[in-house]
Protein backbone atom coordinates (compact mmCIF):
# COMPACT_ATOMS: atom_id res chain seq x y z
CA UNK A 1 0.00 0.00 0.00
CA UNK A 2 1.35 3.48 -0.78
CA UNK A 3 2.39 5.97 1.88
CA UNK A 4 -0.53 8.25 1.27
CA UNK A 5 -3.97 6.85 0.70
CA UNK A 6 -5.91 8.09 -2.28
CA UNK A 7 -9.67 8.43 -2.56
CA UNK A 8 -9.85 5.48 -4.97
CA UNK A 9 -8.18 3.12 -2.54
CA UNK A 10 -10.15 2.21 0.53
CA UNK A 11 -8.02 2.37 3.67
CA UNK A 12 -8.76 -0.25 6.23
CA UNK A 13 -7.68 -0.27 9.81
CA UNK A 14 -5.69 -3.25 10.82
CA UNK A 15 -7.78 -5.17 13.22
CA UNK A 16 -6.53 -7.70 15.73
CA UNK A 17 -7.06 -11.33 14.80
CA UNK A 18 -10.64 -12.44 14.99
CA UNK A 19 -12.15 -8.95 14.58
CA UNK A 20 -13.39 -7.62 11.25
CA UNK A 21 -11.52 -4.72 9.61
CA UNK A 22 -13.38 -1.42 9.39
CA UNK A 23 -13.35 0.86 6.37
CA UNK A 24 -12.07 4.32 7.30
CA UNK A 25 -13.48 7.55 6.06
CA UNK A 26 -11.57 10.72 5.10
CA UNK A 27 -10.95 11.65 8.72
CA UNK A 28 -9.57 8.19 9.48
CA UNK A 29 -7.28 8.30 6.45
CA UNK A 30 -5.91 11.69 7.52
CA UNK A 31 -5.32 10.45 11.05
CA UNK A 32 -3.58 7.30 9.79
CA UNK A 33 -1.39 9.33 7.40
CA UNK A 34 -0.48 11.78 10.17
CA UNK A 35 0.37 8.88 12.48
CA UNK A 36 2.63 7.29 9.83
CA UNK A 37 4.43 10.61 9.27
CA UNK A 38 4.91 11.05 13.01
CA UNK A 39 6.29 7.51 13.23
CA UNK A 40 8.84 8.23 10.45
CA UNK A 41 9.98 11.38 12.22
CA UNK A 42 10.25 9.51 15.53
CA UNK A 43 12.28 6.67 13.95
CA UNK A 44 14.66 9.18 12.31
CA UNK A 45 15.03 11.00 15.62
CA UNK A 46 15.69 7.72 17.48
CA UNK A 47 18.31 6.69 14.90
CA UNK A 48 20.02 10.09 15.17
CA UNK A 49 20.02 9.88 18.97
CA UNK A 50 21.41 6.34 18.88
CA UNK A 51 24.23 7.53 16.59
CA UNK A 52 24.95 10.47 18.93
CA UNK A 53 25.10 8.12 21.91
CA UNK A 54 27.51 5.89 20.00
CA UNK A 55 29.73 8.90 19.21
CA UNK A 56 29.73 10.04 22.83
CA UNK A 57 30.63 6.56 24.03
CA UNK A 58 33.50 6.49 21.51
CA UNK A 59 34.69 9.89 22.70
CA UNK A 60 34.51 8.76 26.32
CA UNK A 61 36.39 5.60 25.47
CA UNK A 62 39.04 7.65 23.70
CA UNK A 63 39.32 9.89 26.76
CA UNK A 64 39.63 6.81 28.94
CA UNK A 65 42.37 5.38 26.74
CA UNK A 66 44.17 8.76 26.76
CA UNK A 67 43.89 8.92 30.54
CA UNK A 68 45.23 5.38 30.86
CA UNK A 69 48.18 6.22 28.57
CA UNK A 70 48.95 9.38 30.56
CA UNK A 71 48.78 7.38 33.81
CA UNK A 72 51.23 4.82 32.41
CA UNK A 73 53.61 7.61 31.34
CA UNK A 74 53.34 9.21 34.79
CA UNK A 75 54.14 5.85 36.45
CA UNK A 76 57.18 5.44 34.19
CA UNK A 77 58.41 8.96 34.98
CA UNK A 78 57.87 8.39 38.70
CA UNK A 79 59.85 5.15 38.52
CA UNK A 80 62.76 6.89 36.77
CA UNK A 81 62.77 9.74 39.29
CA UNK A 82 62.66 7.27 42.19
CA UNK A 83 65.63 5.33 40.80
CA UNK A 84 67.59 8.55 40.25
CA UNK A 85 66.80 9.68 43.79
CA UNK A 86 67.94 6.32 45.19
CA UNK A 87 71.14 6.50 43.16
CA UNK A 88 71.84 10.05 44.35
CA UNK A 89 71.19 9.22 48.00
CA UNK A 90 73.53 6.18 47.89
CA UNK A 91 76.19 8.25 46.09
CA UNK A 92 75.93 10.98 48.71
CA UNK A 93 76.12 8.49 51.59
CA UNK A 94 79.13 6.67 50.07
CA UNK A 95 80.95 9.82 48.92
CA UNK A 96 80.88 9.12 45.18
CA UNK A 97 81.83 12.21 43.15
CA UNK A 98 78.84 13.87 41.46
CA UNK A 99 80.23 13.39 37.95
CA UNK A 100 80.45 9.61 38.51
CA UNK A 101 76.91 9.03 39.85
CA UNK A 102 75.75 7.96 36.37
CA UNK A 103 77.98 4.88 36.67
CA UNK A 104 75.88 3.55 39.54
CA UNK A 105 73.17 1.14 38.39
CA UNK A 106 70.83 -1.29 40.08
CA UNK A 107 67.25 -1.85 41.10
CA UNK A 108 67.72 -1.93 44.86
CA UNK A 109 69.67 0.15 47.32
CA UNK A 110 71.96 -2.81 48.08
CA UNK A 111 72.87 -3.30 44.40
CA UNK A 112 73.65 0.39 43.96
CA UNK A 113 75.67 0.47 47.19
CA UNK A 114 77.72 -2.53 46.02
CA UNK A 115 78.51 -0.80 42.73
CA UNK A 116 79.42 2.37 44.61
CA UNK A 117 81.88 0.39 46.75
CA UNK A 118 83.50 -1.11 43.64
CA UNK A 119 83.72 2.30 42.00
CA UNK A 120 85.28 3.90 45.06
CA UNK A 121 87.76 1.03 45.44
CA UNK A 122 88.88 1.59 41.85
CA UNK A 123 89.11 5.33 42.39
CA UNK A 124 91.20 4.97 45.56
CA UNK A 125 93.69 2.59 43.97
CA UNK A 126 96.96 4.48 43.51
CA UNK A 127 97.52 5.21 39.88
CA UNK A 128 101.08 6.58 40.25
CA UNK A 129 103.73 4.46 38.55
CA UNK A 130 105.82 2.21 40.71
CA UNK A 131 109.34 3.28 41.46
CA UNK A 132 112.01 1.98 39.10
CA UNK A 133 114.94 0.84 41.27
CA UNK A 134 117.39 1.19 38.37
CA UNK A 135 116.87 4.95 38.33
CA UNK A 136 117.40 7.66 40.88
CA UNK A 137 119.65 7.76 43.96
CA UNK A 138 121.49 4.65 45.15
CA UNK A 139 121.54 3.47 48.71
CA UNK A 140 125.23 4.43 49.14
CA UNK A 141 124.85 8.03 47.94
CA UNK A 142 124.11 10.74 50.46
CA UNK A 143 121.36 13.27 49.95
CA UNK A 144 122.46 16.88 49.48
CA UNK A 145 120.49 18.12 52.46
CA UNK A 146 121.33 15.30 54.86
CA UNK A 147 123.47 15.41 58.00
CA UNK A 148 125.51 12.52 56.65
CA UNK A 149 126.84 14.66 53.79
CA UNK A 150 127.84 17.44 56.16
CA UNK A 151 129.72 15.01 58.40
CA UNK A 152 131.42 13.39 55.42
CA UNK A 153 132.64 16.80 54.20
CA UNK A 154 133.93 17.79 57.68
CA UNK A 155 135.82 14.57 58.05
CA UNK A 156 137.42 14.94 54.59
CA UNK A 157 138.27 18.57 55.15
CA UNK A 158 139.39 18.00 58.72
CA UNK A 159 137.13 20.54 60.19
Secondary structure, 3 states (H helix, E strand, C coil): CCCCCCCCCCCECCCCCCCCCCECCHHHHHHHHHHHHHHHHHHHHHHHHHHHHHHHHHHHHHHHHHHHHHHHHHHHHHHHHHHHHHHHHHHHHHCCCHHHHHHCCCCCHHHHHHHHHHHHHHHHCCCCCCCCCCCCCCCCCCCCCCHHHHHHHHHHHCC
